[in-house]
Amino acid sequence: MGRWVAISPGADPSWSEIGAVWRFYNSVVLGLTATVVVSYAVSGLVFGHLPVFVMTGFFMLHGMPAWLAAAGTLVLAMAWANQLVQWHWSQASADFCRRFRMMCYVAWATAWSVAVVVTVFDAKPWGRWDGLAPTAEWFFAPLPWLWRDLLPLASPHVTSKLYVAGAAAFGLFVVFLKSTWWPRGFPFFLGVAVCVAGLYFLGEAAFDYGAARGLAGASVNFPNELNANPGRYNAWNFLSWWGAVTSMAYGTVLVSCAFVLGPHDLKARTDRS
């Protein structure tokens, strides 16, 4: 049957040669990224809308393009998960894993290409392409139980402090990226900056969720938008919610790097910068 191991016999030699701590963080970051991408893709299937980032900001796909993009993104996450299998499953076949990833990349590129063509030419495909559950609130868990506690993060008094803290942390990251004085400084302050961004998104997600569901003093536009198009509203709300969770997760990993990785490894990274 096989089992999970630190280094699979099918792992690439170049990956096997790096240090154990670097291998650990490579696997953690790749696994985290695959999880984030899966959740993003599933949100497109659940809500029938999928926000994508373009040069002018976020653009909302809906209907068939959203489904195609979500399916392609799921396949991309499968490719990255397959990389973890090749690294850590005792009976993984390097040749099979490489072929599988190649097929996934082709399917991902094809799905997204078709989604872009359908969107650009405003094609009207046959049938309905609504989300599986546009009004679903379970997909936000645990936000439905925490949004009142997180609302203070959305207040102007707090957000102004978050701007200052984030800018200061990012500035210190740049300083320590070019400095050899404290090699642990650049991953630490970069992680802090990312966590601060996560706190901002938490407040935004809590406010958007509560404002559409009876928050006292909120504009009536929020519940009206939710009732008029729940899939679209929830897709935007999930973007801020999942952006917060993702930022906090990546920020925590970066901060832990500052204390786990050796000074020699961090100094070498600083020297390369």
N, C-alpha and C positions, 0 to 999 in steps of 0.2 A: 504493500500500500504506500509506503513512504511516510516521511514525517518532515516537520519543519526543522531546519538546521541553520547554523550560523553561516555556513558557506556551502552551497550546493556544488556537486561535481560538474553541473552544467553551467555554472557561472563563468562569465568572461574572465580570462586570466588577468586583464588589467584591473578589473574590479576586485578580484581576490587579493591582489598585491597591495592595495591600500590598507591603512591601519584599521584596526577593529572599531575604534570610535567613529572614524569617518564612515565606515560601512554602516554602522548603526544609524547615524544621522541621515545618510543617503536613503536608507530604507524607510526611516520614519517620515522624512519629507515626501518621498514618493508615495507612500501609503496614505499620508494625509492629503496630498494633492489628488490622488485618485478618489478618495472619499468625498472631497469637496466637489469634484467634477461630477461624480455620480449624483449627489444631492441636487446640484444645479440642473442637471439633465432631467431628473425625475420631476423637478418643479415645473418644467416645461410640459411634461405629460399630464401632470395633475391639474395645472391651471390653464393649459392651452395657450399660454403666452410665455415667451422667453426673451428677456432683455439681453442684448448683445452690445458690446462696446465697439464703437466706430470712432473715426477721427473727430467727429463733432459731438461725441458724448454717447449715451446709451440709446439704442434704438430697439423698439419692442417688436419682435416677431410674433405673429399670431396665426392660428389655424394650421394649415398644412406646413408652412415653412417652420413654425415652431416645433411641430412633431418631427420633421426631418432633422432639424438641427439638434433636437434633444436625443434622437436615436443615434445620430452620428457622434454626439458627445459621450453617450453611454459606451459606444464601441471604443472610443479613444480611452476612456477609463479602463476598459477591459484590457487594452494593450499595455497600459502602465501596470495594472495588477499582474498581468502575465510576466512583466519584467521582475516583479517581486518573486513570483513563482520560480523563475529561472535562477534567481539569486539564492533562494532559501528552501526550495522543495528538494528533498534528497533524491528523488527519481526524475527530476526535470530533465528534459531533452533540449539541449541548446538549439539544435536544428529546428525542431518542432516549434519551440518558443519564438524563434526568429521569423519563421514562416507565418505563424499566427499573428504576430505583431504587424507584419507587413500587410496581411489581409485586413487587419483592423484599421491601419492607416489609410488604405485605399478606400475602405467603406466609409470612414470618417470624412475624407476629402470629397467623396462622391455625394454623400448626404448633404454636406454643407454647400457644395456647389449647386446642387439642385435647389436647395432652400433659397440661396441668393438669387438664382435665375427666376424662380417663382415670385420672389418678392419684388425684384426690379421690374419685371414685366407685368406685375399685378395680375398674375394668372388666377383664374377662378376654377380650381379643381373640383371634380365631382364629389358630392357628399359633404357631410359636416365634419369638422375637425375641432370640435370643442374639447376642452380639457376633461379629464376623467372625473374630477371633483373640483370645479372652480371655486366653490364656497368652502372648501375644506379648511378647518382650523387646526386639525390634528397635526398637519405638516409643519406648523410653527412651533410645536412643543419644544421647550416648556414656556415659550413666550406668553400664551394665554393665561398662565398663572403668575407670571412675573412682571407683566408690563407696568402695573401700578408702582411696583418697587423701583423700576428702572426709569420712570418718568423724570425724576430729578436730573438725570443726565441730559435731558433735552432742554432744560431751562437755559435762557441766555446767559445767566450768571455762571453756570457750569461750563457751557460750551466755549465761552470766551477763555476760561482757564485751560480747557483742553487744547485750544489753538496754541496758546502760549507754551504749554508743556510739550506738545508735539513738535513745535518748531524748535524749541530748545533741545529736545532729545535728538532730533534729526541733525541739528547743527553740531552737537557733540559727536554724533556718529561720523560726520564728515571730518571733524578734527582728528578723531582717533583713527580713522581710516588711513590718514596720512602720517600718523605719529607712531613712533616706536616706544613711547614712554609706558603705555599700558595697553598691551596687545588685546586684552580682553574687553577693552572699551568699545571697539566698533560693533561686535555682535550684541553687546549688552544694550547700548543706546539705540541701535537699530531696532532691537526687540521691544524696547520701551516705547519708541515712536510708533511702531505697528500696533502695540497694545492700546496706546492712547487713541489711535484711529478706531480701533475696535470699540472702545468706550463711546466714542462719538456716534458710531453706527448703531450701538445698542440703544442710545437715547432716541435716535431717529426712528428706529424700528418700533420701539415702544410707543412713541407718540403716534406714528401712523396707524399702528394697530388699534390703540385705544381711541383715537379721534374718530375712527369709523364705527366704533362700537359703544358710543354713549359717554365719552369723556366730557365732563362738565366744562363748558366754556369753549369747546372746540367748534369750528365752523361747520355748518350743516353741509358744506360741500363734500366733506369726507364721507359721511354715510351715504350721501347721494351718489358719489362716485362708486362706492362699494356695491350699492344696490343696482346701479346701472350696468356695471361690467365687473362682477366679482373676480373673474379670472385675471383681468388686467391689473386691478388694484392689488390683489394678493400677490401677483408676480412681482410688482414693484416693491411691495412690503417685504416679501421674502428676500429680495436682493439685498436690502439693507440689513435684515436680520442675519442672513447667512454670511454677508460680508463682515458683520461684527464677530460672529463665531469663528470665521476663518482667520480674521486678523488677530484675534486673541490666541488662537491655536498656534499660528506661525510666530507670533511675538513671543509666546512662551518657549517655543523651541529655540529661538534665537537667543533669548536670555539664558537658557540652560547651556547653550554652547559656550557662553562666556565663562562658565564655571566648570564645564566638563572637559572641553578640549584643552590640550596642553599649550602652554605659552609658546613653545617652539612652533607648533602648527599655526597658531594665530599670528605669530610674528612673520612667518613665511608668507601668510596671506597678505599681511600688511605690506611687506616688501614688494610683493607682486603688484600691489595697487599703485 
